[in-house]
């Protein structure tokens, strides 16, 4: 932990951030970490050591958090003495280890660039980084009273002082003292804050289903705006899904979960220079919503226009469903595979359609099949489209999730 001077003003950096705690838990944490200063900021508590006399200093991470309007960002800031601070925020929360101070400039820049492809909104002080990043105006950082550090109550008590303070409860015996140590600290530090719970009116859920024609049309528009071609890279797959749920990528970009997206993957062709072609790929994928290039592999994601619609449709019988799909989509260039009735696959897919039709006529054909809900479509290396769907099955979503704002592609 350090106190940095930025544009003539002192800020505390390098704090450890945890979920917000009341007086008792704050005291326990401060003593456990050996960090006797704390700041409560929104839903979190940051803990600081004594280095640099941080009492009364605003937290740099909290100041940046108040200044930057984004739920998923990373900021690199250079202090007046040349030291650098790196702050990371995900889902509106400062990461537990996302408030770092670097003495070595090269190490700080390496940490920033290493995380660049993961989709963070990037911020830096002027002239600090080479790649794209929004500029931070240090003079505009707020220093409100609620982001200033203060001493955690009783955090410095050790040895005889702590023993004398607890003597009054020691008569209960050592076992009871240990079992009830948090209650004892609550008596010392005061009661936990009481947060008034306001009961909000809960809107009824909404029955929804995928608009299959809209999904295919949205996929086509996304591919036109973001062609999945990289020089020297082989396309490993292009997929449009109605409800994104890939665990690894959702962990990186949680705002994409449950949304319609275009996902593309690539592999570098053998014999090509990873260093040279990685730079080319990163420059190309900078226009995608989120992307990563690691070694000889790369991926990119683009959100699609919303494809979920309110629906009260009733699922047709399997025979009626199969008859309509065969009639509308069973052309000479198409292959159609069905999961037998009662044997629906784990992901709910009941029909798989392979076709070489372009997406524009395919959109019209799919829209004419009653009761068909396309869940995903993917294109293989040979240019053939594979559609996976089922008999329409509306599901209920909370009103707020159904009405969640669109993401900018």
Number of C-alpha atoms within 10 A of each C-alpha: 19 21 25 26 16 18 12 11 16 20 23 28 26 25 26 21 23 19 14 15 18 16 20 23 17 28 26 21 20 23 19 11 13 15 23 25 27 29 27 23 22 15 12 17 21 29 25 30 23 15 11 13 13 25 19 17 22 25 31 28 28 28 20 23 24 17 15 16 10 15 15 21 20 24 25 24 24 24 19 14 10 15 17 22 24 24 25 25 22 17 13 15 20 28 16 16 13 20 24 19 23 18 12 11 14 10 12 21 17 11 13 20 14 11 13 20 19 16 20 21 18 20 22 21 17 14 9 16 14 8 10 12 19 13 16 19 12 20 10 10 18 17 19 12 10 13 23 23 23 18 21 23 20 21 21 17 13 10 8 9 12 13 12 11 13 16 11 9 15 15 10 10 9 11 10 12 16 12 10 13 16 15 15 16 19 18 13 16 19 13 13 14 9 7 6 6 6 6 6 6 6 9 9 11 14 20 19 19 23 25 22 25 23 22 26 26 20 22 27 19 14 20 16 10 12 18 11 20 13 17 11 19 20 17 20 16 16 21 19 28 24 27 17 20 16 11 11 9 18 14 12 15 19 15 13 20 16 15 20 26 27 25 20 23 20 22 19 22 15 11 7 12 12 18 10 9 19 21 12 14 22 19 12 17 22 16 14 18 16 21 24 21 21 13 12 17 17 22 24 25 24 25 24 25 20 21 21 20 15 16 17 14 14 11 17 15 11 15 9 12 19 18 12 16 20 15 10 13 20 16 12 7 11 16 15 17 12 16 14 11 10 8 11 14 12 7 9 15 20 23 23 18 19 20 21 15 15 12 17 12 11 18 19 14 14 20 18 16 19 16 21 26 27 26 23 24 22 20 20 13 11 7 12 16 22 19 21 20 21 23 21 23 19 20 14 14 16 13 14 13 11 17 11 10 9 11 14 9 17
